[in-house]
Amino acid sequence: MNLFDTFTPWALFVDLGLISILLLIGQVLRAKIKLIQKMFIPPSLIAGLLGLAFGPNGLGWLPFSDQLGTYAGILIAVVFAALPFSSANAPLKEIVRTTGPMWAYAQLGMLLQWGIVGLFGLTVIKWIWPNLNDAFGVMFPTGFYGGHGTAAAIGAAFEGLGWEDARSLGMMTATVGVIFAIGIGLIFIKWATRNKQAAFISDFNDLPDELRSGMLPEEKRSSIGTETTSSISIDSLTFHVALVCVAALLGYLASRGVKLAYPKLELPVFSCAFVIGLIMKRIFDAVHISKYICPQTTVRIGSMSTDLLVAFGVASIKLSVIVNYALPLLVLIICGTLITMLITFYLGRRLSKTYWFERTIFAWGWWTGTMAMGIALLRIVDPKLASKAMDDYALAYLPIAPVEIILISLTPVLFVRGKGFWMVAGCLALSAVTILIAWLMKWFVPRKK
């Protein structure tokens, strides 16, 4: 059901109103239902699941517009645009030290999933089911690491090259990946709290009522920000929202500018927004405007955008996927998930000198589902984003983006031409180079004896 034939500002208003209703319902359920409290399920995730069940991708009872899937990309840009204004200044050497390991971790997570699972598909899967397409194995990273967007892009490319089943397979793995991101992620979070591996939350039984229910008593409430401008001139919240939106807009324009100049290169909007925010913050520091920026307010703007992002992102998941290869697909998903789990948690612990679990659970959600899933899991274990995992990721992803774009662009062509082994071999070789750089830079954390 859709109230509008075309997308209008009123359609945006309805979408925002409906997701707001679901967020409030999610908070009520979090405050009242013990099972939800025990699973640390945030209201934003509950809202997203309700939107998925009753929205256009489910029963169709909620009249969301056909643009439901676009909001997450916009909100991610807002989230990352807000980060520089709430972060303390750090020397360049410190930035390289903290971002370098995240770059190695993120690049290895991408390359090893494509390389190892792709090789598994070319060898084991093809040996058991020789009639399958050579690219069957890479349908796993297409959906898990890439998500529904990459599944659609690679699927369309394969369809144009003669393999019509690719889109359905990619969409199926993407859908399963989202489910695994949260389902298995919550199991890991429960383990971390029991074994004291989470830095910001402890065992659920030791948590105060307000952390379980999400409702703060009066004596534990604090201010969400400080006024830095006079409301007779411009409201302080308006001032801060404007700063964040300007950074996000300039990030979008920078991304589009690069795309127009170099059509084969597409920088993520959220990474560009983060860099623009950093530049703006440096300029404001130099001209003494930063003293009028309240970090708590910009944190709240980012947190609000994250809640909406998670809700919209989950609600927009498309579940109408045709399963054409049930048994080989099941084997691929099970083995691929185990490989991804090993990559994520082994490297996460070895390449994170601080807050290893927060960074790793963020990567798990990202590499199995979407960025929204990674943020949702991170918010459970790090409600105030104090681990700075998202800050480091935004910078680390900039040099990774071109590699990912080349990988996505060349994969269909190489496999159709019978050169799939060259693709997976290239991923594994570049993984070895990344490991060597991390070892030379001493980014690996020594094992505890």
WOMO-V880251 format. One record per residue. N is the residue number from 1. RES is the residue in one letter. SS is DSSP state (a for helix, b for strand, c for the rest). BURIAL is I if it has 9 or more other C-alpha atoms within 8 Angstrom, else O. D_FIRST is the distance of its C-alpha to the first C-alpha in Angstrom with 1 decimal. Layout:
<<N,RES,SS,BURIAL,D_FIRST> <N,RES,SS,BURIAL,D_FIRST>>
This chain:
<<1,M,c,O,0.0> <2,N,c,O,3.8> <3,L,c,O,6.8> <4,F,c,O,9.2> <5,D,c,O,10.5> <6,T,c,O,13.0> <7,F,c,I,13.8> <8,T,c,O,15.9> <9,P,a,O,17.8> <10,W,a,O,15.5> <11,A,a,I,12.5> <12,L,a,I,15.1> <13,F,a,O,16.0> <14,V,a,I,12.6> <15,D,a,I,12.5> <16,L,a,O,16.1> <17,G,a,O,15.7> <18,L,a,I,13.1> <19,I,a,I,15.4> <20,S,a,O,18.4> <21,I,a,O,17.3> <22,L,a,I,17.1> <23,L,a,I,20.4> <24,L,a,I,22.0> <25,I,a,I,20.9> <26,G,a,I,22.3> <27,Q,a,I,25.6> <28,V,a,O,26.0> <29,L,a,I,25.6> <30,R,a,I,28.1> <31,A,a,I,30.5> <32,K,a,O,30.5> <33,I,c,O,30.1> <34,K,a,O,33.2> <35,L,a,O,31.8> <36,I,a,I,29.4> <37,Q,a,I,32.4> <38,K,a,I,34.6> <39,M,c,O,32.2> <40,F,c,I,32.0> <41,I,c,I,28.2> <42,P,c,I,27.2> <43,P,a,I,24.4> <44,S,a,I,22.7> <45,L,a,I,22.5> <46,I,a,I,21.3> <47,A,a,I,18.5> <48,G,a,I,17.6> <49,L,a,I,17.7> <50,L,a,I,15.6> <51,G,a,I,12.9> <52,L,a,I,13.5> <53,A,a,I,13.3> <54,F,a,I,10.3> <55,G,c,I,8.3> <56,P,c,I,6.9> <57,N,c,I,10.5> <58,G,c,I,10.8> <59,L,c,O,9.3> <60,G,c,I,5.6> <61,W,c,O,6.3> <62,L,c,I,6.6> <63,P,c,I,4.9> <64,F,c,I,7.6> <65,S,c,I,8.8> <66,D,c,O,10.1> <67,Q,c,O,13.4> <68,L,a,I,13.0> <69,G,a,I,15.9> <70,T,a,O,18.3> <71,Y,a,I,18.9> <72,A,a,I,21.2> <73,G,a,O,23.6> <74,I,a,O,24.0> <75,L,a,I,24.5> <76,I,a,I,27.1> <77,A,a,I,29.0> <78,V,a,I,29.1> <79,V,a,I,30.2> <80,F,a,I,33.1> <81,A,a,I,34.0> <82,A,a,I,34.7> <83,L,a,I,36.9> <84,P,a,I,40.1> <85,F,a,I,40.3> <86,S,a,I,40.5> <87,S,c,O,42.8> <88,A,c,O,46.6> <89,N,c,O,48.6> <90,A,c,O,50.1> <91,P,c,O,52.8> <92,L,a,O,52.0> <93,K,a,O,53.9> <94,E,a,O,51.8> <95,I,a,I,48.5> <96,V,a,O,49.8> <97,R,a,O,51.0> <98,T,a,I,47.7> <99,T,a,I,45.4> <100,G,a,I,47.5> <101,P,a,I,46.9> <102,M,a,I,43.2> <103,W,a,I,43.4> <104,A,a,I,45.4> <105,Y,a,I,43.1> <106,A,a,I,39.9> <107,Q,a,I,41.4> <108,L,a,I,42.9> <109,G,a,I,39.6> <110,M,a,I,38.0> <111,L,a,I,41.0> <112,L,a,I,42.0> <113,Q,a,I,38.6> <114,W,a,I,38.5> <115,G,a,I,42.2> <116,I,a,I,42.8> <117,V,a,I,39.7> <118,G,a,I,40.0> <119,L,a,I,43.7> <120,F,a,I,42.7> <121,G,a,I,40.5> <122,L,a,I,43.3> <123,T,a,O,45.9> <124,V,a,O,44.9> <125,I,a,I,41.7> <126,K,a,I,43.3> <127,W,a,O,46.3> <128,I,a,O,44.5> <129,W,c,O,42.0> <130,P,c,O,44.0> <131,N,c,O,41.6> <132,L,c,O,38.8> <133,N,c,O,38.2> <134,D,a,I,40.3> <135,A,a,I,37.3> <136,F,a,I,35.7> <137,G,c,I,37.0> <138,V,c,I,35.5> <139,M,a,I,32.0> <140,F,a,I,32.5> <141,P,a,I,33.2> <142,T,a,I,30.6> <143,G,a,I,27.9> <144,F,c,I,29.8> <145,Y,c,I,31.5> <146,G,c,I,29.3> <147,G,a,I,25.8> <148,H,a,I,22.8> <149,G,a,O,23.8> <150,T,a,I,27.3> <151,A,a,I,26.1> <152,A,a,I,24.1> <153,A,a,O,27.1> <154,I,a,I,29.8> <155,G,a,I,27.8> <156,A,a,I,27.5> <157,A,a,I,31.2> <158,F,a,I,32.2> <159,E,a,I,30.2> <160,G,a,O,32.1> <161,L,c,I,35.3> <162,G,c,O,34.7> <163,W,c,O,33.1> <164,E,c,I,29.6> <165,D,c,I,28.9> <166,A,a,I,29.3> <167,R,a,I,25.7> <168,S,a,I,24.5> <169,L,a,I,27.5> <170,G,a,I,26.9> <171,M,a,I,23.2> <172,M,a,I,24.4> <173,T,a,I,27.2> <174,A,a,I,25.0> <175,T,a,I,22.6> <176,V,a,I,25.7> <177,G,a,I,27.3> <178,V,a,I,24.7> <179,I,a,I,25.2> <180,F,a,I,28.9> <181,A,a,I,29.0> <182,I,a,I,28.0> <183,G,a,O,29.3> <184,I,a,O,32.7> <185,G,a,I,32.8> <186,L,a,I,32.8> <187,I,a,O,35.6> <188,F,a,I,37.6> <189,I,a,I,37.0> <190,K,a,I,38.3> <191,W,a,O,41.3> <192,A,a,I,42.0> <193,T,a,I,42.1> <194,R,a,I,44.4> <195,N,c,O,46.7> <196,K,c,I,46.8> <197,Q,c,O,45.3> <198,A,c,I,42.6> <199,A,c,I,44.2> <200,F,c,O,41.9> <201,I,c,I,40.9> <202,S,c,I,43.3> <203,D,c,I,43.0> <204,F,a,O,40.3> <205,N,a,O,42.9> <206,D,a,O,44.7> <207,L,c,I,41.8> <208,P,c,O,41.9> <209,D,a,O,39.4> <210,E,a,I,37.6> <211,L,a,I,36.9> <212,R,a,I,35.5> <213,S,a,I,33.4> <214,G,c,I,32.7> <215,M,c,O,34.1> <216,L,c,O,37.3> <217,P,c,O,40.1> <218,E,a,O,41.7> <219,E,a,O,44.8> <220,K,a,O,43.0> <221,R,c,O,40.8> <222,S,c,O,41.6> <223,S,c,O,40.8> <224,I,c,O,37.9> <225,G,c,O,40.0> <226,T,c,O,42.8> <227,E,c,O,42.8> <228,T,c,O,44.5> <229,T,c,I,44.0> <230,S,c,I,44.7> <231,S,c,O,41.7> <232,I,c,O,43.8> <233,S,c,O,43.4> <234,I,c,I,40.1> <235,D,c,I,38.3> <236,S,a,I,39.1> <237,L,a,O,35.5> <238,T,a,O,34.6> <239,F,a,I,37.5> <240,H,a,I,36.5> <241,V,a,I,32.9> <242,A,a,O,34.3> <243,L,a,O,36.6> <244,V,a,I,33.9> <245,C,a,I,31.6> <246,V,a,O,34.6> <247,A,a,I,35.4> <248,A,a,I,31.8> <249,L,a,I,31.7> <250,L,a,I,35.2> <251,G,a,I,34.2> <252,Y,a,I,31.3> <253,L,a,O,33.8> <254,A,a,I,36.4> <255,S,a,I,34.1> <256,R,a,I,33.1> <257,G,a,O,36.8> <258,V,a,I,37.9> <259,K,a,I,35.3> <260,L,a,O,36.6> <261,A,a,O,40.2> <262,Y,c,O,39.8> <263,P,c,O,36.8> <264,K,c,O,37.4> <265,L,c,I,37.4> <266,E,c,I,34.3> <267,L,c,I,35.0> <268,P,c,I,32.1> <269,V,a,I,31.0> <270,F,a,I,31.5> <271,S,a,I,35.0> <272,C,a,I,35.9> <273,A,a,I,34.5> <274,F,a,I,36.7> <275,V,a,I,39.8> <276,I,a,I,39.3> <277,G,a,I,39.0> <278,L,a,I,42.3> <279,I,a,O,44.0> <280,M,a,I,42.9> <281,K,a,I,44.2> <282,R,a,O,47.5> <283,I,a,O,47.9> <284,F,a,I,47.1> <285,D,a,I,49.7> <286,A,a,O,52.3> <287,V,c,O,51.9> <288,H,c,O,51.6> <289,I,c,I,48.0> <290,S,a,O,46.9> <291,K,a,O,48.6> <292,Y,a,O,45.9> <293,I,c,I,43.1> <294,C,c,I,42.2> <295,P,a,I,41.3> <296,Q,a,I,39.6> <297,T,a,I,37.2> <298,T,a,I,36.2> <299,V,a,I,35.8> <300,R,a,I,33.4> <301,I,a,I,31.3> <302,G,a,I,31.2> <303,S,a,I,30.3> <304,M,a,O,27.5> <305,S,a,I,26.1> <306,T,a,I,26.6> <307,D,a,I,24.6> <308,L,a,I,21.6> <309,L,a,I,22.2> <310,V,a,I,22.3> <311,A,a,I,19.1> <312,F,a,I,17.1> <313,G,a,I,19.1> <314,V,a,I,18.5> <315,A,a,I,14.7> <316,S,c,I,14.5> <317,I,c,I,16.6> <318,K,c,O,15.7> <319,L,c,O,16.9> <320,S,c,O,16.5> <321,V,c,I,20.1> <322,I,c,O,22.6> <323,V,c,O,25.9> <324,N,c,O,28.7> <325,Y,c,O,31.7> <326,A,a,O,31.4> <327,L,a,O,35.0> <328,P,a,I,36.1> <329,L,a,O,32.8> <330,L,a,O,33.5> <331,V,a,O,37.0> <332,L,a,I,35.9> <333,I,a,I,33.4> <334,I,a,O,36.0> <335,C,a,O,38.9> <336,G,a,I,36.9> <337,T,a,O,35.7> <338,L,a,O,39.3> <339,I,a,I,40.6> <340,T,a,I,38.0> <341,M,a,I,38.9> <342,L,a,O,42.6> <343,I,a,I,42.2> <344,T,a,I,40.0> <345,F,a,I,42.2> <346,Y,a,O,45.6> <347,L,a,I,45.3> <348,G,a,I,43.5> <349,R,a,I,46.5> <350,R,a,I,49.0> <351,L,c,I,47.5> <352,S,c,I,46.6> <353,K,c,O,49.6> <354,T,c,O,47.6> <355,Y,c,I,44.4> <356,W,a,I,44.2> <357,F,a,I,41.6> <358,E,a,I,39.2> <359,R,a,I,39.4> <360,T,a,I,39.2> <361,I,a,I,36.1> <362,F,a,I,34.4> <363,A,a,I,35.4> <364,W,a,I,34.3> <365,G,a,I,30.7> <366,W,a,I,30.9> <367,W,a,I,32.6> <368,T,a,I,30.5> <369,G,c,I,27.0> <370,T,c,I,26.2> <371,M,a,O,27.8> <372,A,a,I,25.2> <373,M,a,I,26.5> <374,G,a,I,30.0> <375,I,a,I,29.5> <376,A,a,I,27.8> <377,L,a,I,30.9> <378,L,a,I,33.3> <379,R,a,I,32.0> <380,I,a,I,32.8> <381,V,a,I,36.4> <382,D,c,I,36.9> <383,P,c,I,35.0> <384,K,c,O,36.9> <385,L,c,I,37.0> <386,A,c,O,40.8> <387,S,c,O,41.4> <388,K,c,O,40.5> <389,A,a,I,38.9> <390,M,a,O,36.2> <391,D,a,I,38.9> <392,D,a,I,40.9> <393,Y,a,I,38.0> <394,A,a,I,36.9> <395,L,a,I,40.5> <396,A,a,I,41.1> <397,Y,a,I,38.1> <398,L,a,I,39.4> <399,P,a,O,42.1> <400,I,a,I,39.9> <401,A,a,I,37.1> <402,P,a,I,39.3> <403,V,a,O,40.3> <404,E,a,I,36.7> <405,I,a,I,35.8> <406,I,a,O,38.9> <407,L,a,O,38.1> <408,I,a,I,34.6> <409,S,a,I,35.9> <410,L,a,O,38.9> <411,T,a,I,37.7> <412,P,a,I,36.2> <413,V,a,I,39.2> <414,L,a,I,41.8> <415,F,a,I,40.5> <416,V,a,I,40.1> <417,R,c,O,43.7> <418,G,c,O,44.9> <419,K,c,I,45.6> <420,G,a,I,43.2> <421,F,a,O,46.2> <422,W,a,O,47.0> <423,M,a,I,43.6> <424,V,a,I,43.9> <425,A,a,I,47.5> <426,G,a,I,46.7> <427,C,a,I,44.2> <428,L,a,I,46.9> <429,A,a,O,49.6> <430,L,a,I,47.7> <431,S,a,I,47.0> <432,A,a,O,50.8> <433,V,a,O,51.4> <434,T,a,I,49.0> <435,I,a,I,50.7> <436,L,a,O,54.1> <437,I,a,O,53.1> <438,A,a,I,51.8> <439,W,a,I,55.0> <440,L,a,O,57.2> <441,M,c,O,55.4> <442,K,c,O,55.9> <443,W,c,I,52.2> <444,F,c,I,52.3> <445,V,c,I,53.0> <446,P,c,O,56.0> <447,R,c,O,55.5> <448,K,c,O,56.8> <449,K,c,O,59.9>>
